[in-house]
């Protein structure tokens, strides 16, 4: 029989009957750390599966999240943060360049779009 590390009560089962502390302390290995990171972001539901589904059937995924089952999908804010983190790391380490949106004056004149009011903001 072991004593609890927290409250020094004798442990008869897998957990302390007094404070609930586990009798077995898990090793700090790669599996334990990755599991804790998954719990931190709640990514057990399949970040990459949701990414694939959003690329293939975005309307279905959004409708399903809003109307049906929110438990089986990654929360949108966590998804956005994690996706932007992955994007930033990939762009930084692979030295990729990208462009958000490029609209020049000729394209605006062709479509008769006047953005002179934007100049007043600047």
C-alpha positions in Angstrom: 0.0 0.0 0.0 1.2 3.5 -0.9 0.4 6.8 0.8 -1.0 9.7 -1.1 1.7 12.2 -2.1 -0.7 15.1 -1.5 -2.5 14.3 1.8 -0.6 11.2 3.1 -3.7 9.1 3.3 -3.3 5.4 2.5 -4.3 4.6 -1.1 -6.3 1.4 -1.5 -7.4 1.7 -5.2 -6.1 3.7 -8.2 -7.0 7.1 -6.6 -6.8 8.6 -3.1 -10.2 8.3 -1.4 -9.6 11.6 0.4 -8.4 14.0 -2.2 -8.7 12.2 -5.6 -5.0 12.2 -6.4 -3.9 9.5 -8.8 -1.8 6.7 -7.3 0.3 6.4 -10.5 2.3 9.4 -11.7 2.6 9.4 -15.5 6.1 9.8 -17.1 6.8 13.1 -18.9 7.4 11.7 -22.4 6.5 12.7 -25.9 3.1 11.0 -25.7 2.2 12.8 -22.5 3.2 16.2 -23.7 1.4 15.8 -27.0 -1.7 14.7 -25.2 -1.5 17.8 -22.9 -1.1 20.1 -25.9 -4.2 18.5 -27.6 -6.2 19.1 -24.4 -4.9 22.7 -24.3 -6.3 23.4 -27.8 -9.1 20.7 -27.7 -7.8 19.3 -31.0 -8.9 15.7 -30.3 -11.8 16.2 -32.7 -9.6 16.3 -35.8 -8.1 19.7 -36.8 -6.9 18.3 -40.2 -10.2 16.5 -40.8 -12.1 19.8 -40.3 -9.5 21.5 -42.6 -10.1 19.0 -45.3 -13.9 19.2 -44.9 -13.8 23.0 -45.0 -11.9 22.8 -48.3 -14.2 20.3 -49.9 -17.6 21.1 -48.3 -17.5 24.4 -46.4 -21.2 25.0 -46.4 -22.0 21.6 -44.9 -19.4 21.9 -42.2 -20.6 25.4 -41.1 -24.3 24.3 -41.3 -23.6 21.2 -39.3 -21.7 23.2 -36.6 -24.5 25.8 -36.3 -27.5 23.6 -36.5 -26.5 20.1 -35.4 -23.5 18.9 -33.5 -20.8 21.2 -32.1 -19.1 18.6 -30.0 -17.4 16.7 -32.8 -15.8 19.7 -34.4 -13.0 22.1 -33.4 -14.3 25.4 -32.1 -14.0 28.1 -34.8 -11.8 30.5 -32.7 -9.4 27.8 -31.7 -9.3 26.6 -35.4 -8.6 30.1 -36.6 -5.8 30.6 -34.0 -4.2 27.3 -34.7 -4.5 27.6 -38.5 -2.9 31.1 -38.4 -0.1 29.8 -36.2 0.6 27.0 -38.7 0.4 29.5 -41.6 2.9 31.8 -39.9 5.3 29.1 -39.1 5.2 27.7 -42.7 5.7 31.2 -44.2 8.5 32.0 -41.9 10.5 28.8 -42.2 10.0 28.3 -45.9 10.5 32.0 -46.7 7.3 32.1 -48.8 6.0 35.4 -50.1 2.3 36.0 -50.5 0.1 38.9 -51.5 -3.2 39.7 -49.9 -5.0 41.7 -52.5 -3.7 43.8 -55.4 -6.1 46.3 -57.0 -4.4 48.9 -59.2 -5.9 52.1 -60.5 -6.5 50.7 -64.0 -8.7 47.9 -62.6 -10.7 50.4 -60.6 -11.2 52.7 -63.6 -12.3 49.7 -65.7 -15.1 48.8 -63.2 -16.0 52.5 -62.6 -15.2 52.3 -58.9 -14.4 55.6 -57.2 -12.4 55.3 -54.0 -11.6 58.9 -53.5 -13.4 58.9 -50.2 -10.7 56.6 -48.8 -8.1 59.4 -49.3 -10.0 61.5 -46.8 -9.5 58.8 -44.1 -5.7 58.8 -44.6 
